[in-house]
Amino acid sequence: MSARTLLRAGMTEDGRIRDHVFVRGAWRDSITYSILEQEWSPIAGLVIATDHGG
């Protein structure tokens, strides 16, 4: 998924894991994204099952 798509969806770039994965002969960074529950707005009519570890 592209960074632009994640940012447009309201996610925030949290960090970069440098030289994390080896792809096609080169080490690549991985970027982590997140969104807090209170920042997220569900799509109308979409039902999401959540498991909060309970």
PDB file of N, CA, C, O and CB in Angstrom:
ATOM      1  N   MET A   1       0.854  -1.170   0.000  1.00  0.00           N
ATOM      2  CA  MET A   1       0.000   0.000   0.000  1.00  0.00           C
ATOM      3  C   MET A   1       0.897   1.228   0.000  1.00  0.00           C
ATOM      4  O   MET A   1       1.931   1.250   0.668  1.00  0.00           O
ATOM      5  CB  MET A   1      -0.970   0.001   1.223  1.00  0.00           C
ATOM      6  N   SER A   2       0.503   2.239  -0.742  1.00  0.00           N
ATOM      7  CA  SER A   2       1.363   3.419  -0.830  1.00  0.00           C
ATOM      8  C   SER A   2       1.238   4.313   0.402  1.00  0.00           C
ATOM      9  O   SER A   2       0.200   4.353   1.063  1.00  0.00           O
ATOM     10  CB  SER A   2       1.026   4.215  -2.079  1.00  0.00           C
ATOM     11  N   ALA A   3       2.316   5.022   0.686  1.00  0.00           N
ATOM     12  CA  ALA A   3       2.330   5.944   1.820  1.00  0.00           C
ATOM     13  C   ALA A   3       1.246   6.994   1.656  1.00  0.00           C
ATOM     14  O   ALA A   3       0.590   7.362   2.631  1.00  0.00           O
ATOM     15  CB  ALA A   3       3.705   6.614   1.962  1.00  0.00           C
ATOM     16  N   ARG A   4       1.051   7.478   0.452  1.00  0.00           N
ATOM     17  CA  ARG A   4       0.044   8.514   0.207  1.00  0.00           C
ATOM     18  C   ARG A   4      -1.359   8.026   0.559  1.00  0.00           C
ATOM     19  O   ARG A   4      -2.157   8.772   1.127  1.00  0.00           O
ATOM     20  CB  ARG A   4       0.087   8.961  -1.256  1.00  0.00           C
ATOM     21  N   THR A   5      -1.653   6.784   0.223  1.00  0.00           N
ATOM     22  CA  THR A   5      -2.961   6.211   0.542  1.00  0.00           C
ATOM     23  C   THR A   5      -3.163   6.130   2.050  1.00  0.00           C
ATOM     24  O   THR A   5      -4.228   6.482   2.558  1.00  0.00           O
ATOM     25  CB  THR A   5      -3.107   4.817  -0.086  1.00  0.00           C
ATOM     26  N   LEU A   6      -2.147   5.670   2.760  1.00  0.00           N
ATOM     27  CA  LEU A   6      -2.254   5.554   4.217  1.00  0.00           C
ATOM     28  C   LEU A   6      -2.434   6.924   4.867  1.00  0.00           C
ATOM     29  O   LEU A   6      -3.246   7.075   5.780  1.00  0.00           O
ATOM     30  CB  LEU A   6      -1.010   4.861   4.791  1.00  0.00           C
ATOM     31  N   LEU A   7      -1.688   7.915   4.404  1.00  0.00           N
ATOM     32  CA  LEU A   7      -1.808   9.263   4.962  1.00  0.00           C
ATOM     33  C   LEU A   7      -3.167   9.871   4.648  1.00  0.00           C
ATOM     34  O   LEU A   7      -3.746  10.548   5.498  1.00  0.00           O
ATOM     35  CB  LEU A   7      -0.697  10.163   4.424  1.00  0.00           C
ATOM     36  N   ARG A   8      -3.688   9.645   3.448  1.00  0.00           N
ATOM     37  CA  ARG A   8      -5.014  10.156   3.082  1.00  0.00           C
ATOM     38  C   ARG A   8      -6.111   9.502   3.905  1.00  0.00           C
ATOM     39  O   ARG A   8      -7.170  10.093   4.119  1.00  0.00           O
ATOM     40  CB  ARG A   8      -5.279   9.931   1.598  1.00  0.00           C
ATOM     41  N   ALA A   9      -5.860   8.278   4.367  1.00  0.00           N
ATOM     42  CA  ALA A   9      -6.831   7.558   5.200  1.00  0.00           C
ATOM     43  C   ALA A   9      -6.782   8.032   6.653  1.00  0.00           C
ATOM     44  O   ALA A   9      -7.567   7.571   7.482  1.00  0.00           O
ATOM     45  CB  ALA A   9      -6.569   6.047   5.135  1.00  0.00           C
ATOM     46  N   GLY A  10      -5.861   8.951   6.965  1.00  0.00           N
ATOM     47  CA  GLY A  10      -5.801   9.505   8.303  1.00  0.00           C
ATOM     48  C   GLY A  10      -4.720   8.921   9.196  1.00  0.00           C
ATOM     49  O   GLY A  10      -4.613   9.273  10.371  1.00  0.00           O
ATOM     50  N   MET A  11      -3.926   8.032   8.635  1.00  0.00           N
ATOM     51  CA  MET A  11      -2.871   7.425   9.441  1.00  0.00           C
ATOM     52  C   MET A  11      -1.694   8.388   9.587  1.00  0.00           C
ATOM     53  O   MET A  11      -1.548   9.332   8.811  1.00  0.00           O
ATOM     54  CB  MET A  11      -2.405   6.098   8.812  1.00  0.00           C
ATOM     55  N   THR A  12      -0.863   8.135  10.589  1.00  0.00           N
ATOM     56  CA  THR A  12       0.309   8.952  10.876  1.00  0.00           C
ATOM     57  C   THR A  12       1.555   8.094  10.732  1.00  0.00           C
ATOM     58  O   THR A  12       1.580   6.948  11.181  1.00  0.00           O
ATOM     59  CB  THR A  12       0.227   9.574  12.296  1.00  0.00           C
ATOM     60  N   GLU A  13       2.591   8.648  10.104  1.00  0.00           N
ATOM     61  CA  GLU A  13       3.860   7.939  10.020  1.00  0.00           C
ATOM     62  C   GLU A  13       4.508   7.947  11.403  1.00  0.00           C
ATOM     63  O   GLU A  13       4.770   9.008  11.970  1.00  0.00           O
ATOM     64  CB  GLU A  13       4.801   8.585   8.950  1.00  0.00           C
ATOM     65  N   ASP A  14       4.763   6.761  11.934  1.00  0.00           N
ATOM     66  CA  ASP A  14       5.313   6.642  13.278  1.00  0.00           C
ATOM     67  C   ASP A  14       6.825   6.497  13.294  1.00  0.00           C
ATOM     68  O   ASP A  14       7.495   7.040  14.172  1.00  0.00           O
ATOM     69  CB  ASP A  14       4.695   5.472  13.975  1.00  0.00           C
ATOM     70  N   GLY A  15       7.354   5.780  12.345  1.00  0.00           N
ATOM     71  CA  GLY A  15       8.787   5.560  12.389  1.00  0.00           C
ATOM     72  C   GLY A  15       9.304   4.826  11.176  1.00  0.00           C
ATOM     73  O   GLY A  15       8.543   4.359  10.328  1.00  0.00           O
ATOM     74  N   ARG A  16      10.621   4.738  11.115  1.00  0.00           N
ATOM     75  CA  ARG A  16      11.302   4.075  10.010  1.00  0.00           C
ATOM     76  C   ARG A  16      12.252   3.039  10.588  1.00  0.00           C
ATOM     77  O   ARG A  16      13.052   3.337  11.475  1.00  0.00           O
ATOM     78  CB  ARG A  16      12.065   5.101   9.114  1.00  0.00           C
ATOM     79  N   ILE A  17      12.153   1.813  10.071  1.00  0.00           N
ATOM     80  CA  ILE A  17      13.071   0.750  10.454  1.00  0.00           C
ATOM     81  C   ILE A  17      14.093   0.658   9.317  1.00  0.00           C
ATOM     82  O   ILE A  17      13.797   0.146   8.237  1.00  0.00           O
ATOM     83  CB  ILE A  17      12.315  -0.640  10.702  1.00  0.00           C
ATOM     84  N   ARG A  18      15.277   1.155   9.580  1.00  0.00           N
ATOM     85  CA  ARG A  18      16.288   1.262   8.537  1.00  0.00           C
ATOM     86  C   ARG A  18      16.888  -0.093   8.195  1.00  0.00           C
ATOM     87  O   ARG A  18      17.139  -0.919   9.073  1.00  0.00           O
ATOM     88  CB  ARG A  18      17.383   2.218   8.965  1.00  0.00           C
ATOM     89  N   ASP A  19      17.118  -0.309   6.878  1.00  0.00           N
ATOM     90  CA  ASP A  19      17.702  -1.563   6.376  1.00  0.00           C
ATOM     91  C   ASP A  19      17.000  -2.786   6.953  1.00  0.00           C
ATOM     92  O   ASP A  19      17.647  -3.699   7.468  1.00  0.00           O
ATOM     93  CB  ASP A  19      19.193  -1.623   6.708  1.00  0.00           C
ATOM     94  N   HIS A  20      15.699  -2.798   6.866  1.00  0.00           N
ATOM     95  CA  HIS A  20      14.873  -3.827   7.500  1.00  0.00           C
ATOM     96  C   HIS A  20      14.707  -5.089   6.661  1.00  0.00           C
ATOM     97  O   HIS A  20      14.748  -6.197   7.196  1.00  0.00           O
ATOM     98  CB  HIS A  20      13.525  -3.264   7.804  1.00  0.00           C
ATOM     99  N   VAL A  21      14.522  -4.932   5.356  1.00  0.00           N
ATOM    100  CA  VAL A  21      14.282  -6.093   4.492  1.00  0.00           C
ATOM    101  C   VAL A  21      15.212  -6.048   3.278  1.00  0.00           C
ATOM    102  O   VAL A  21      15.561  -4.977   2.781  1.00  0.00           O
ATOM    103  CB  VAL A  21      12.797  -6.139   4.034  1.00  0.00           C
ATOM    104  N   PHE A  22      15.599  -7.221   2.821  1.00  0.00           N
ATOM    105  CA  PHE A  22      16.474  -7.336   1.656  1.00  0.00           C
ATOM    106  C   PHE A  22      15.607  -7.672   0.448  1.00  0.00           C
ATOM    107  O   PHE A  22      15.030  -8.757   0.382  1.00  0.00           O
ATOM    108  CB  PHE A  22      17.586  -8.425   1.876  1.00  0.00           C
ATOM    109  N   VAL A  23      15.512  -6.753  -0.502  1.00  0.00           N
ATOM    110  CA  VAL A  23      14.642  -6.914  -1.664  1.00  0.00           C
ATOM    111  C   VAL A  23      15.454  -6.665  -2.934  1.00  0.00           C
ATOM    112  O   VAL A  23      16.101  -5.627  -3.072  1.00  0.00           O
ATOM    113  CB  VAL A  23      13.423  -5.946  -1.588  1.00  0.00           C
ATOM    114  N   ARG A  24      15.414  -7.616  -3.849  1.00  0.00           N
ATOM    115  CA  ARG A  24      16.081  -7.496  -5.150  1.00  0.00           C
ATOM    116  C   ARG A  24      17.517  -6.982  -5.023  1.00  0.00           C
ATOM    117  O   ARG A  24      17.934  -6.078  -5.747  1.00  0.00           O
ATOM    118  CB  ARG A  24      15.284  -6.567  -6.057  1.00  0.00           C
ATOM    119  N   GLY A  25      18.250  -7.567  -4.103  1.00  0.00           N
ATOM    120  CA  GLY A  25      19.668  -7.260  -3.979  1.00  0.00           C
ATOM    121  C   GLY A  25      20.030  -6.028  -3.167  1.00  0.00           C
ATOM    122  O   GLY A  25      21.190  -5.616  -3.160  1.00  0.00           O
ATOM    123  N   ALA A  26      19.059  -5.433  -2.483  1.00  0.00           N
ATOM    124  CA  ALA A  26      19.367  -4.237  -1.686  1.00  0.00           C
ATOM    125  C   ALA A  26      18.542  -4.227  -0.405  1.00  0.00           C
ATOM    126  O   ALA A  26      17.420  -4.731  -0.362  1.00  0.00           O
ATOM    127  CB  ALA A  26      19.098  -2.950  -2.504  1.00  0.00           C
ATOM    128  N   TRP A  27      19.124  -3.641   0.637  1.00  0.00           N
ATOM    129  CA  TRP A  27      18.408  -3.475   1.892  1.00  0.00           C
ATOM    130  C   TRP A  27      17.452  -2.293   1.776  1.00  0.00           C
ATOM    131  O   TRP A  27      17.816  -1.243   1.246  1.00  0.00           O
ATOM    132  CB  TRP A  27      19.393  -3.272   3.068  1.00  0.00           C
ATOM    133  N   ARG A  28      16.241  -2.465   2.268  1.00  0.00           N
ATOM    134  CA  ARG A  28      15.203  -1.422   2.180  1.00  0.00           C
ATOM    135  C   ARG A  28      14.688  -1.078   3.566  1.00  0.00           C
ATOM    136  O   ARG A  28      14.675  -1.911   4.473  1.00  0.00           O
ATOM    137  CB  ARG A  28      14.031  -1.880   1.277  1.00  0.00           C
ATOM    138  N   ASP A  29      14.267   0.163   3.706  1.00  0.00           N
ATOM    139  CA  ASP A  29      13.647   0.611   4.953  1.00  0.00           C
ATOM    140  C   ASP A  29      12.183   0.183   4.982  1.00  0.00           C
ATOM    141  O   ASP A  29      11.553   0.012   3.938  1.00  0.00           O
ATOM    142  CB  ASP A  29      13.768   2.151   5.108  1.00  0.00           C
ATOM    143  N   SER A  30      11.655   0.016   6.180  1.00  0.00           N
ATOM    144  CA  SER A  30      10.219  -0.183   6.380  1.00  0.00           C
ATOM    145  C   SER A  30       9.709   1.006   7.180  1.00  0.00           C
ATOM    146  O   SER A  30      10.363   1.466   8.117  1.00  0.00           O
ATOM    147  CB  SER A  30       9.910  -1.550   7.114  1.00  0.00           C
ATOM    148  N   ILE A  31       8.552   1.492   6.806  1.00  0.00           N
ATOM    149  CA  ILE A  31       7.951   2.633   7.506  1.00  0.00           C
ATOM    150  C   ILE A  31       6.685   2.151   8.188  1.00  0.00           C
ATOM    151  O   ILE A  31       5.862   1.471   7.575  1.00  0.00           O
ATOM    152  CB  ILE A  31       7.644   3.820   6.524  1.00  0.00           C
ATOM    153  N   THR A  32       6.529   2.502   9.459  1.00  0.00           N
ATOM    154  CA  THR A  32       5.350   2.075  10.212  1.00  0.00           C
ATOM    155  C   THR A  32       4.355   3.231  10.317  1.00  0.00           C
ATOM    156  O   THR A  32       4.739   4.393  10.451  1.00  0.00           O
ATOM    157  CB  THR A  32       5.751   1.573  11.625  1.00  0.00           C
ATOM    158  N   TYR A  33       3.077   2.886  10.255  1.00  0.00           N
ATOM    159  CA  TYR A  33       1.980   3.848  10.326  1.00  0.00           C
ATOM    160  C   TYR A  33       0.981   3.372  11.368  1.00  0.00           C
ATOM    161  O   TYR A  33       0.881   2.177  11.646  1.00  0.00           O
ATOM    162  CB  TYR A  33       1.293   4.028   8.938  1.00  0.00           C
ATOM    163  N   SER A  34       0.246   4.310  11.938  1.00  0.00           N
ATOM    164  CA  SER A  34      -0.811   3.935  12.877  1.00  0.00           C
ATOM    165  C   SER A  34      -1.906   4.994  12.859  1.00  0.00           C
ATOM    166  O   SER A  34      -1.748   6.096  12.334  1.00  0.00           O
ATOM    167  CB  SER A  34      -0.243   3.760  14.310  1.00  0.00           C
ATOM    168  N   ILE A  35      -3.018   4.600  13.460  1.00  0.00           N
ATOM    169  CA  ILE A  35      -4.116   5.539  13.681  1.00  0.00           C
ATOM    170  C   ILE A  35      -4.734   5.171  15.027  1.00  0.00           C
ATOM    171  O   ILE A  35      -4.954   3.994  15.313  1.00  0.00           O
ATOM    172  CB  ILE A  35      -5.190   5.491  12.505  1.00  0.00           C
ATOM    173  N   LEU A  36      -5.006   6.158  15.835  1.00  0.00           N
ATOM    174  CA  LEU A  36      -5.624   5.915  17.136  1.00  0.00           C
ATOM    175  C   LEU A  36      -7.120   5.714  16.961  1.00  0.00           C
ATOM    176  O   LEU A  36      -7.720   6.256  16.032  1.00  0.00           O
ATOM    177  CB  LEU A  36      -5.343   7.084  18.108  1.00  0.00           C
ATOM    178  N   GLU A  37      -7.711   4.950  17.836  1.00  0.00           N
ATOM    179  CA  GLU A  37      -9.141   4.643  17.728  1.00  0.00           C
ATOM    180  C   GLU A  37      -9.987   5.908  17.660  1.00  0.00           C
ATOM    181  O   GLU A  37     -10.938   5.971  16.880  1.00  0.00           O
ATOM    182  CB  GLU A  37      -9.588   3.789  18.908  1.00  0.00           C
ATOM    183  N   GLN A  38      -9.654   6.923  18.470  1.00  0.00           N
ATOM    184  CA  GLN A  38     -10.454   8.149  18.475  1.00  0.00           C
ATOM    185  C   GLN A  38     -10.235   9.005  17.219  1.00  0.00           C
ATOM    186  O   GLN A  38     -11.000   9.939  16.980  1.00  0.00           O
ATOM    187  CB  GLN A  38     -10.127   8.968  19.713  1.00  0.00           C
ATOM    188  N   GLU A  39      -9.206   8.706  16.411  1.00  0.00           N
ATOM    189  CA  GLU A  39      -8.959   9.434  15.170  1.00  0.00           C
ATOM    190  C   GLU A  39      -9.639   8.791  13.971  1.00  0.00           C
ATOM    191  O   GLU A  39      -9.772   9.410  12.916  1.00  0.00           O
ATOM    192  CB  GLU A  39      -7.476   9.531  14.916  1.00  0.00           C
ATOM    193  N   TRP A  40     -10.071   7.540  14.141  1.00  0.00           N
ATOM    194  CA  TRP A  40     -10.590   6.761  13.029  1.00  0.00           C
ATOM    195  C   TRP A  40     -12.098   6.917  12.888  1.00  0.00           C
ATOM    196  O   TRP A  40     -12.825   6.851  13.878  1.00  0.00           O
ATOM    197  CB  TRP A  40     -10.235   5.300  13.206  1.00  0.00           C
ATOM    198  N   SER A  41     -12.569   7.124  11.664  1.00  0.00           N
ATOM    199  CA  SER A  41     -14.004   7.210  11.376  1.00  0.00           C
ATOM    200  C   SER A  41     -14.378   6.041  10.481  1.00  0.00           C
ATOM    201  O   SER A  41     -13.842   5.924   9.378  1.00  0.00           O
ATOM    202  CB  SER A  41     -14.376   8.578  10.700  1.00  0.00           C
ATOM    203  N   PRO A  42     -15.277   5.175  10.920  1.00  0.00           N
ATOM    204  CA  PRO A  42     -15.666   4.041  10.078  1.00  0.00           C
ATOM    205  C   PRO A  42     -16.436   4.494   8.837  1.00  0.00           C
ATOM    206  O   PRO A  42     -17.085   5.540   8.842  1.00  0.00           O
ATOM    207  CB  PRO A  42     -16.513   3.054  10.883  1.00  0.00           C
ATOM    208  N   ILE A  43     -16.354   3.705   7.794  1.00  0.00           N
ATOM    209  CA  ILE A  43     -17.118   3.958   6.579  1.00  0.00           C
ATOM    210  C   ILE A  43     -18.570   3.587   6.862  1.00  0.00           C
ATOM    211  O   ILE A  43     -18.838   2.536   7.444  1.00  0.00           O
ATOM    212  CB  ILE A  43     -16.547   3.149   5.357  1.00  0.00           C
ATOM    213  N   ALA A  44     -19.503   4.435   6.456  1.00  0.00           N
ATOM    214  CA  ALA A  44     -20.926   4.183   6.712  1.00  0.00           C
ATOM    215  C   ALA A  44     -21.329   2.809   6.190  1.00  0.00           C
ATOM    216  O   ALA A  44     -21.061   2.465   5.039  1.00  0.00           O
ATOM    217  CB  ALA A  44     -21.799   5.275   6.059  1.00  0.00           C
ATOM    218  N   GLY A  45     -21.976   2.029   7.054  1.00  0.00           N
ATOM    219  CA  GLY A  45     -22.469   0.724   6.679  1.00  0.00           C
ATOM    220  C   GLY A  45     -21.453  -0.402   6.797  1.00  0.00           C
ATOM    221  O   GLY A  45     -21.816  -1.567   6.640  1.00  0.00           O
ATOM    222  N   LEU A  46     -20.203  -0.088   7.068  1.00  0.00           N
ATOM    223  CA  LEU A  46     -19.157  -1.103   7.175  1.00  0.00           C
ATOM    224  C   LEU A  46     -19.080  -1.600   8.618  1.00  0.00           C
ATOM    225  O   LEU A  46     -18.990  -0.803   9.551  1.00  0.00           O
ATOM    226  CB  LEU A  46     -17.782  -0.537   6.714  1.00  0.00           C
ATOM    227  N   VAL A  47     -19.116  -2.906   8.791  1.00  0.00           N
ATOM    228  CA  VAL A  47     -19.041  -3.494  10.119  1.00  0.00           C
ATOM    229  C   VAL A  47     -17.659  -4.120  10.275  1.00  0.00           C
ATOM    230  O   VAL A  47     -17.241  -4.943   9.461  1.00  0.00           O
ATOM    231  CB  VAL A  47     -20.176  -4.553  10.342  1.00  0.00           C
ATOM    232  N   ILE A  48     -16.959  -3.718  11.329  1.00  0.00           N
ATOM    233  CA  ILE A  48     -15.621  -4.226  11.602  1.00  0.00           C
ATOM    234  C   ILE A  48     -15.643  -4.987  12.930  1.00  0.00           C
ATOM    235  O   ILE A  48     -16.070  -4.455  13.955  1.00  0.00           O
ATOM    236  CB  ILE A  48     -14.577  -3.065  11.640  1.00  0.00           C
ATOM    237  N   ALA A  49     -15.179  -6.235  12.896  1.00  0.00           N
ATOM    238  CA  ALA A  49     -15.059  -7.009  14.124  1.00  0.00           C
ATOM    239  C   ALA A  49     -13.753  -6.619  14.799  1.00  0.00           C
ATOM    240  O   ALA A  49     -12.711  -6.564  14.147  1.00  0.00           O
ATOM    241  CB  ALA A  49     -15.113  -8.547  13.841  1.00  0.00           C
ATOM    242  N   THR A  50     -13.800  -6.349  16.089  1.00  0.00           N
ATOM    243  CA  THR A  50     -12.584  -6.002  16.811  1.00  0.00           C
ATOM    244  C   THR A  50     -12.346  -7.001  17.913  1.00  0.00           C
ATOM    245  O   THR A  50     -13.287  -7.535  18.499  1.00  0.00           O
ATOM    246  CB  THR A  50     -12.666  -4.585  17.382  1.00  0.00           C
ATOM    247  N   ASP A  51     -11.107  -7.248  18.187  1.00  0.00           N
ATOM    248  CA  ASP A  51     -10.708  -8.138  19.275  1.00  0.00           C
ATOM    249  C   ASP A  51      -9.719  -7.368  20.127  1.00  0.00           C
ATOM    250  O   ASP A  51      -8.588  -7.122  19.710  1.00  0.00           O
ATOM    251  CB  ASP A  51     -10.086  -9.489  18.739  1.00  0.00           C
ATOM    252  N   HIS A  52     -10.142  -6.991  21.307  1.00  0.00           N
ATOM    253  CA  HIS A  52      -9.292  -6.211  22.199  1.00  0.00           C
ATOM    254  C   HIS A  52      -8.591  -7.109  23.214  1.00  0.00           C
ATOM    255  O   HIS A  52      -8.257  -6.670  24.315  1.00  0.00           O
ATOM    256  CB  HIS A  52     -10.117  -5.145  22.921  1.00  0.00           C
ATOM    257  N   GLY A  53      -8.367  -8.381  22.833  1.00  0.00           N
ATOM    258  CA  GLY A  53      -7.625  -9.295  23.687  1.00  0.00           C
ATOM    259  C   GLY A  53      -8.392  -9.828  24.879  1.00  0.00           C
ATOM    260  O   GLY A  53      -7.788 -10.364  25.808  1.00  0.00           O
ATOM    261  N   GLY A  54      -9.725  -9.691  24.877  1.00  0.00           N
ATOM    262  CA  GLY A  54     -10.491 -10.136  26.042  1.00  0.00           C
ATOM    263  C   GLY A  54     -11.203 -11.414  25.888  1.00  0.00           C
ATOM    264  O   GLY A  54     -11.873 -11.863  26.818  1.00  0.00           O
TER     265      GLY A  54
END
